[in-house]
Amino acid sequence: MKWMFVALLVLNVVLLSVQILNARNEEPVEVYKQEKGSRSLVLLEGALSVGEQLNNEADMCILVGPILKQSSANELLSSMSSQGLTSELVVQEVNKAPSYWVYFDDFGDLSVTDSLGEFKKKGVDSYIISSGKLQGLISLGVFENIDLAQGLKKLMKKRGYQAKIGELNKFDKEFWLLLSSVYAAENKQKIDEILMSSQKMLGKREIFCKSVASVK
């Protein structure tokens, strides 16, 4: 019985070794995050030559990125071009966490200037907002944290003023390289070599080519 146990154990080890070797020899399947596209993706320069090569709205493109600096994106674009690869540079606006603007707009019988003077006399740091949707109102402070903004609002209420809080939307830019899906598949090895040499952790996502807008 002992020799049967040993034989089964050896057989299991051999089978496991074969499975590991087969798994190593299989080429991993690359997975893309698939999206229907974003209207905020805009081609930076010239006509959409990648898109012009595609006639069907169902054609797909690959975005490589995101790249946070345009200078870095331009370097990667140049590397692609030097290797004879066709790609385009696109930019996407990304929403960031808003700031919170505490402001005052209840002037009563006073003018904005007189209300500002009243705040100054009481040692309240304030100024008249010169632009944007709150133009002409009095700013009491801008905060990254909503709790701080609400704290100032409560403090102003104790002092007899009904302040309000408005959101300041902020945006950042991400840069991506655009290639047609078919072209990217045909030149996958060369593209991957360039991306590895760039020493940047870049992802890939798939979109409809027609969702990329040209510069107006």
Residue pairs with C-beta under 8 A, 6 or more apart in sequence:
30 188
30 204
32 62
32 204
32 205
32 206
33 203
33 204
33 205
33 206
34 205
34 206
34 207
35 205
35 206
35 207
36 207
36 208
36 211
37 207
37 208
37 210
37 211
37 212
38 92
38 207
38 211
39 211
39 213
40 92
40 93
41 63
41 90
41 91
41 92
41 176
41 207
41 211
41 212
41 213
42 90
42 91
42 92
42 212
42 213
42 214
42 215
43 88
43 89
43 90
43 178
43 212
43 213
43 214
43 215
44 88
44 89
44 90
44 91
44 175
44 215
45 88
45 89
45 215
46 215
47 214
48 88
48 212
48 214
49 86
49 88
50 61
50 86
50 87
50 88
50 178
50 179
50 180
50 183
50 209
51 61
51 209
51 210
51 212
53 180
53 183
54 61
54 180
54 209
57 208
57 210
58 208
59 180
59 181
59 208
59 209
59 210
60 180
60 181
60 206
60 207
60 208
60 209
61 178
61 179
61 180
61 181
61 206
61 207
61 208
61 209
61 212
62 178
62 179
62 180
62 181
62 184
62 204
62 205
62 206
63 90
63 176
63 177
63 178
63 204
63 205
63 206
63 207
64 76
64 87
64 176
64 177
64 178
64 179
64 191
64 195
64 202
64 203
64 204
65 73
65 174
65 175
65 176
65 177
65 202
65 203
66 92
66 174
66 175
66 176
66 202
66 203
67 73
67 76
67 174
67 175
67 176
67 177
67 200
67 202
68 174
68 175
69 175
70 91
70 173
70 175
72 175
72 200
73 89
73 175
73 176
73 177
74 89
75 198
76 177
76 194
76 195
76 198
76 200
77 87
77 89
77 177
79 194
79 197
79 198
80 86
80 87
80 177
80 191
80 194
81 87
83 190
83 194
85 179
85 187
85 190
85 191
85 194
86 179
86 183
87 177
87 178
87 179
88 177
88 178
88 179
89 175
89 176
89 177
89 178
90 175
90 176
90 177
90 178
90 212
91 173
91 174
91 175
91 176
92 173
92 174
92 175
92 176
93 171
93 172
93 173
94 171
94 172
94 173
94 174
95 169
95 170
95 171
96 170
96 171
96 172
97 144
97 170
98 167
98 168
98 169
98 170
99 142
99 143
99 144
99 167
99 168
99 170
100 142
100 143
100 144
100 145
100 146
100 148
100 149
100 165
100 166
100 167
100 168
101 134
101 139
101 141
101 142
101 149
101 165
101 166
101 167
101 168
102 139
102 140
102 141
102 142
102 143
102 149
102 152
102 153
102 156
102 163
102 164
102 165
103 129
103 134
103 137
103 138
103 139
103 140
103 163
103 164
103 165
103 166
104 115
104 119
104 126
104 137
104 138
104 140
104 156
104 161
104 162
104 163
104 164
105 137
105 138
105 164
106 161
106 162
107 114
107 115
110 118
112 128
112 136
112 137
112 138
113 128
115 138
116 126
116 127
116 128
116 138
119 126
119 138
119 140
120 126
122 159
124 140
124 156
124 159
125 140
125 141
126 138
126 139
126 140
127 138
127 139
128 136
128 137
128 138
128 139
129 135
129 136
129 137
129 138
129 139
133 166
134 166
140 152
140 156
140 163
141 149
141 152
142 168
143 149
143 152
146 165
149 165
150 165
152 163
153 163
153 164
153 165
156 162
156 163
157 163
178 209
178 212
179 191
180 209
181 206
184 191
195 202
